[in-house]
Amino acid sequence: MLETRRGLVIQGLGLSLGGQPVLHAISLDVAPGEVVALEGPSGAGKTSLLRAAAGLLPCTGTILADGSRPALVFQQHALAGRLSARENVLVGALGRLGFWRPALGLWPAADIAAAEGCLARVGLDGLGSRRAAHLSGGQRQRVAIARALLQRARILLADEPVASLDPENADAILTLLRRLAHEEGLAILVSLHQPDLARRFADRRLRIEAGRLQPAIALSGTLRA
């Protein structure tokens, strides 16, 4: 049941890069079924926080991730253009399968079916065989989200996922993330630099400046006490 899951809990997270402190005692939580927007200026630490939460950067503090490793959706998709949409999604299964069988093209039938199912969940049913290089920007971001879903993570971290998209596609991607959170119980932390989008699509808004978390922002745009 959703109510028994903890979602994402970060306590006292600290991070230094090259000997310089980047994040200072960050504590936050994202409940299952919730979309939390992380705002802040360029260089404030948003990407570093998401990468640390995903286990890609060494940090101090505690990260509780609902029993699974969070999945990270990158700003520029991080897809291989020569591979099909389906093959890019299947990369999300490498953590379970290892590399030698996929390297030979020996994907288990169950994982191929699961990849197609993830593509359908993000609105790309029937496009599994299309090369990523031939997809639109919005479609490529959907493939990146489908790849994260195939990791079977209950927590999804998205780093400026709509920064390079036009307004229509940005709305569509954030609508998709909101649906996945509310209908499938995912805990989603998404960094955004557009406050208007955060107001419209997030359940809560947080702001980070100079590596420190600021008081929460109400959806009206005013600071919460």
C-alpha positions as CSV (number, residue, x, y, z in Angstrom):
1,M,0.0,0.0,0.0
2,L,1.2,3.5,-0.8
3,E,0.7,4.8,2.7
4,T,3.3,2.2,4.0
5,R,6.1,3.5,1.8
6,R,8.4,6.2,2.8
7,G,9.3,7.8,-0.5
8,L,12.6,9.8,-0.5
9,V,14.0,11.0,2.8
10,I,17.3,13.1,2.8
11,Q,18.8,14.1,6.1
12,G,21.8,16.3,6.6
13,L,23.2,15.7,3.1
14,G,26.6,17.4,2.6
15,L,28.7,17.4,-0.6
16,S,32.1,18.8,-1.5
17,L,33.7,18.8,-5.0
18,G,37.3,19.6,-5.6
19,G,37.7,20.4,-1.9
20,Q,35.0,23.1,-2.1
21,P,31.7,22.7,-0.2
22,V,28.7,22.5,-2.6
23,L,25.8,21.4,-0.4
24,H,25.3,22.2,3.3
25,A,23.2,19.9,5.5
26,I,20.3,19.4,3.1
27,S,17.2,17.8,4.6
28,L,14.0,17.1,2.6
29,D,11.4,14.5,1.9
30,V,9.2,13.5,-1.0
31,A,6.2,11.3,-0.3
32,P,5.0,8.6,-2.6
33,G,2.6,10.2,-5.1
34,E,4.1,13.6,-4.6
35,V,5.8,16.0,-7.1
36,V,8.3,18.4,-5.4
37,A,9.9,21.1,-7.5
38,L,13.4,22.2,-6.6
39,E,14.1,25.8,-7.7
40,G,17.2,28.0,-7.5
41,P,19.6,29.9,-9.7
42,S,22.3,28.3,-11.9
43,G,25.1,27.0,-9.7
44,A,22.9,26.8,-6.6
45,G,23.4,23.0,-6.2
46,K,20.3,21.6,-7.8
47,T,22.0,19.2,-10.1
48,S,24.6,18.2,-7.5
49,L,21.8,17.4,-5.1
50,L,19.9,15.2,-7.6
51,R,23.1,13.4,-8.6
52,A,24.0,12.8,-4.9
53,A,20.5,11.5,-4.2
54,A,20.9,9.1,-7.2
55,G,24.1,7.8,-5.8
56,L,26.3,9.3,-8.5
57,L,28.3,11.6,-6.2
58,P,29.9,10.8,-2.9
59,C,28.2,12.6,0.0
60,T,27.7,12.7,3.7
61,G,24.4,12.4,5.5
62,T,21.5,9.9,5.1
63,I,19.5,9.1,2.0
64,L,16.5,6.7,2.4
65,A,15.1,5.7,-1.0
66,D,12.2,3.4,-0.3
67,G,14.3,0.3,-0.7
68,S,15.5,1.0,-4.2
69,R,18.0,3.2,-6.0
70,P,16.4,6.4,-7.3
71,A,16.3,6.8,-11.1
72,L,17.7,10.0,-12.6
73,V,16.3,11.7,-15.8
74,F,19.0,13.9,-17.3
75,Q,18.3,17.3,-18.8
76,Q,19.7,16.3,-22.3
77,H,18.1,12.9,-22.3
78,A,21.4,10.9,-22.4
79,L,20.1,8.7,-25.1
80,A,22.2,6.9,-27.8
81,G,20.9,8.3,-31.1
82,R,21.8,5.3,-33.2
83,L,19.8,2.9,-30.9
84,S,16.0,2.5,-31.1
85,A,13.7,3.9,-28.4
86,R,13.2,0.3,-27.1
87,E,17.0,-0.3,-26.9
88,N,17.5,3.0,-25.0
89,V,14.8,2.0,-22.5
90,L,16.3,-1.5,-22.1
91,V,19.4,0.2,-20.7
92,G,17.4,0.7,-17.6
93,A,17.5,-3.0,-17.0
94,L,21.3,-3.3,-17.1
95,G,21.6,-3.0,-13.3
96,R,19.6,-6.2,-13.0
97,L,21.0,-8.1,-16.0
98,G,24.7,-7.2,-16.2
99,F,26.3,-6.3,-19.5
100,W,27.5,-9.4,-21.3
101,R,24.1,-10.7,-22.6
102,P,22.8,-7.2,-23.6
103,A,26.1,-6.6,-25.3
104,L,25.4,-9.6,-27.6
105,G,21.8,-8.4,-28.2
106,L,20.4,-11.2,-25.9
107,W,17.8,-9.2,-24.1
108,P,15.3,-11.5,-22.2
109,A,11.8,-11.5,-23.7
110,A,10.3,-10.4,-20.5
111,D,12.5,-7.3,-20.4
112,I,11.7,-6.4,-24.0
113,A,8.0,-6.6,-23.2
114,A,8.5,-4.5,-20.1
115,A,10.4,-1.9,-22.2
116,E,7.5,-1.7,-24.6
117,G,5.1,-1.4,-21.6
118,C,7.1,1.5,-20.3
119,L,7.0,3.2,-23.6
120,A,3.3,2.8,-23.7
121,R,3.1,4.3,-20.2
122,V,4.7,7.5,-21.4
123,G,2.6,7.8,-24.5
124,L,5.1,6.2,-27.1
125,D,3.2,3.0,-27.8
126,G,4.3,1.7,-31.3
127,L,7.5,3.8,-31.5
128,G,9.8,1.3,-29.9
129,S,11.7,0.5,-33.2
130,R,12.3,4.1,-34.1
131,R,15.8,5.4,-33.7
132,A,16.2,8.0,-30.9
133,A,17.9,10.3,-33.4
134,H,14.6,10.5,-35.3
135,L,12.5,11.4,-32.4
136,S,11.4,14.9,-31.4
137,G,12.8,16.5,-28.2
138,G,9.7,15.8,-26.3
139,Q,9.7,12.2,-27.4
140,R,13.3,11.7,-26.5
141,Q,12.5,13.0,-23.0
142,R,9.7,10.5,-22.8
143,V,12.1,7.7,-23.7
144,A,14.4,8.9,-20.9
145,I,11.5,8.7,-18.5
146,A,10.5,5.2,-19.8
147,R,14.1,4.1,-19.2
148,A,13.9,5.3,-15.6
149,L,10.6,3.4,-15.2
150,L,12.2,0.2,-16.4
151,Q,14.7,0.5,-13.5
152,R,11.7,-0.2,-11.2
153,A,12.6,2.6,-9.0
154,R,9.9,4.1,-6.8
155,I,11.7,7.5,-6.8
156,L,12.3,9.5,-9.9
157,L,14.7,12.5,-10.0
158,A,14.5,14.8,-13.0
159,D,17.2,17.4,-13.6
160,E,15.7,20.3,-15.6
161,P,13.8,17.9,-17.8
162,V,12.0,20.6,-19.8
163,A,14.8,23.2,-20.1
164,S,15.3,22.5,-23.8
165,L,11.7,22.0,-24.8
166,D,9.1,24.4,-26.2
167,P,6.2,25.4,-23.9
168,E,3.8,22.8,-25.4
169,N,6.2,19.9,-24.9
170,A,7.3,21.2,-21.5
171,D,3.7,21.1,-20.3
172,A,3.2,17.6,-21.7
173,I,6.3,16.2,-20.0
174,L,5.4,17.8,-16.6
175,T,1.8,16.5,-17.0
176,L,3.3,13.1,-17.6
177,L,5.4,13.3,-14.5
178,R,2.5,14.5,-12.4
179,R,0.4,11.6,-13.7
180,L,3.0,9.0,-12.9
181,A,3.3,10.4,-9.4
182,H,-0.4,10.6,-8.6
183,E,-1.5,7.4,-10.4
184,E,1.4,5.1,-9.8
185,G,2.6,6.4,-6.4
186,L,6.1,7.5,-7.5
187,A,7.9,10.1,-5.4
188,I,9.3,12.7,-7.9
189,L,11.8,15.4,-7.2
190,V,12.3,17.7,-10.2
191,S,14.5,20.7,-10.6
192,L,13.0,23.6,-12.6
193,H,14.1,27.1,-13.4
194,Q,10.7,28.2,-14.5
195,P,8.6,29.3,-11.4
196,D,5.4,29.3,-13.4
197,L,5.7,25.7,-14.2
198,A,6.6,24.8,-10.6
199,R,3.4,26.6,-9.5
200,R,1.3,24.7,-12.0
201,F,2.6,21.2,-11.7
202,A,4.3,20.7,-8.3
203,D,2.6,19.7,-5.1
204,R,5.3,21.5,-3.2
205,R,8.1,23.9,-4.1
206,L,11.6,24.1,-2.5
207,R,14.4,26.5,-3.2
208,I,18.1,26.1,-2.9
209,E,20.6,28.9,-2.9
210,A,24.4,28.6,-2.5
211,G,24.0,25.0,-1.5
212,R,21.5,25.6,1.3
213,L,17.8,24.8,1.3
214,Q,15.6,27.8,1.9
215,P,12.2,28.0,3.5
216,A,9.5,26.2,1.5
217,I,7.6,28.1,-1.1
218,A,3.8,28.0,-1.1
219,L,2.1,27.3,-4.5
220,S,1.0,30.9,-4.5
221,G,4.6,32.0,-4.7
222,T,4.8,33.3,-1.1
223,L,7.2,31.8,1.5
224,R,5.7,29.4,4.0
225,A,6.5,30.0,7.6
